[in-house]
Structures are given as structure tokens and as C-alpha cells.
Amino acid sequence: MSNVDDDLVPEQVEGYTVGEKKTIDEYNKLDAEDESLAKWKASLGLSTTETPYPVKPNDNRKVVVTELALEFPEQPDLQPIRINLEDTDGNTILNKQIKFSIKEKSIYQLVVKFRVQHEIITGLKYLHSVKRGGLRVDKVEEPLGSYAPNTVENPYYERKFTEVEAPSGMIARGTYSAVSKFVDDDKNVHLTVPWSFAIVK
């Protein structure tokens, strides 16, 4: 049986190689006459006019995941489930017991809020593995994209995933364990979060 680490290894794309790492200054100085490069830099939100988001001294994190949420866009009577992963001092909460319930047949959507700091992050991915009784029942690998560091004017990024229907029936109801991971093209793991949930009637 595979373990969680085996479950949460990003798939390799044949022929894809990770580009050379550059600082923000190096990216800003790249050939301004290259139209495609200019469009790529603009798509990242690279800006010399916006104020960089303030980073605490000795905070070396590159990606800071601030919140995970489940929203129910087709069922406005259901309150969103929001999991805050950052304390009032801006530190990641690592020892939080994350547990919640989802009604069977609910249509839900995972929403991730995060911040990027210090440098451009390329090929950020979200992965999660769901198990029940020690057996994997679901695996997700969702590409999030590449991002420039946040600014005061744009303090965080938010990604909404495709809507999913919760399973239903007596067999589906019960408790599940899961692990989520955020990893980039350079195989840097920015956060690993264990959580659990129950499918209820």
C-alpha cells in the first residue's frame, strides 16, 4: 500500500523542463522589446509601481496559504466552511485539528487563498489525497499557475476549483481522512495540511 507521500507526488509531464530561476529584478530587466515576454510578465502581475506586500523579518516562506474553504454556490442556504490557516501574527497554524461535515449530494467548490512573497513562484500545484479505512478513494492534482509576489494593492490570490458533488448513499456516508499539499515546479513543498471530514445524511 502506498503512503501519503507517494500519493502526493506531482505527475511528471514528458518533455517539460523547469526554466532557470531568476530574481524579480532580473525579470524586470529582461528584454522589453520581446512582446511575448512582456505579456508573460504582465500576466504574472509584475509591477514596479505597486507597493510590495510587507514581509516580516526572518519570514522566509515563499507561498503562504491563508485559507481553505468549501463554498456551496448552488445551495445558498448552506454556509461556506472556512478554515483559517493564519494566526493574527501572520504565522501558519500547523497544529490545527481540521474537521467538518458535508451533506451527501451537496455541490461544493474548493477555494484557496494564498500569498506569494520574496520571488516569482512558477508551476504552483495543489494536491490532495483522500482515504477511508486506509485505502485511497480520491486524488486531486490541480495546477494553480505562476505568480509574482503580492502587493499592498493586491494582498492575496484566490483560486476556485471546479464544482464537485459529494457522494451519497449508505456506503458513502462516514468519515474520511485527507492530506493537502502545495508544491511548485522546483518540487518545493510550501505547505502540507492534514484534515478529515464526514459525509452525512
Disulfide bonds with the S-S distance in Angstrom:
none
